[in-house]
Amino acid sequence: MPCALAAWLRPSRPSPGRGPGAAVIVVEARDAGDTLVAEFREAAAGRQVPLPFALDLPTGVSARLRAALLGGGPASWVSPEIEVAEGTGPVDLGQLPLTRHLPLGFASRLRCGEREILLGYLGDGAVIETDGRRIRLIQVVAASGSRFEAPDDPDTWVWTKGDTALARLGGVDLPECRLAVPAEELPWRATGSAHHARALPRCRDRHAAPRYRDAGAGGGAACGLRRGPDSVAGWRGVDRRGYRRRRHHR
């Protein structure tokens, strides 16, 4: 017998009597290997809060559960991650609080069949990451939704429409994509201008900052000390607006 989960979603600051205008409620349960094992998806437009959901977990599977209200833009409402132990029978999770989620880097995660794409908005364009590659896209005219295309490859594009999207990579059409619950923490963020997109690592050490490395020091990007006599030679930091700045030598 599968484990049946039930809960209510409540945004932290909803508009009076209604949800935050999101297009769809998405609840995902993933196992220890980050494989999707159960999903709930339902339109949320015009619904009263709190918003109910229910889903069944496979028998004998423990999972991490997250819920979100996704509206097709960079911002969404996301719940904290909840650990659900394996078991049988119904489980009432009560009310799950949702908080506003507007990541600084990649804003959306798209699931296209078995493939996932990270889609980040950058100025008037976008950056996608898939299979370890990052591709800069520019916005082009579309009859509806938002369409982004690689400037040097018209057969690489992403076309978002509400909580769904169409995508083609290198001339290969992907299955219809759906917005997925944003990742808890993504290891990269986009920075730079629409014409010079770069991907920088997120640094866990509070004394470190993402840096570009000069060509003479090997190039590339990684985490380096922010300042001081132990700073790595040949590094250039990135200010809060995403512009490069040279380290001053004393």
Helices and strands as residue ranges (DSSP letters): E 3-11, E 24-30, E 36-43, E 51-57, E 63-70, E 76-78, E 82-84, E 89-101, E 108-112, E 115-122, E 125-130, E 133-140, E 146-150, E 153-161, E 164-169, E 172-173, E 177-180, E 188-191, E 198-201, E 208-213, G 215-217, E 221-225, E 235-238, E 244-246
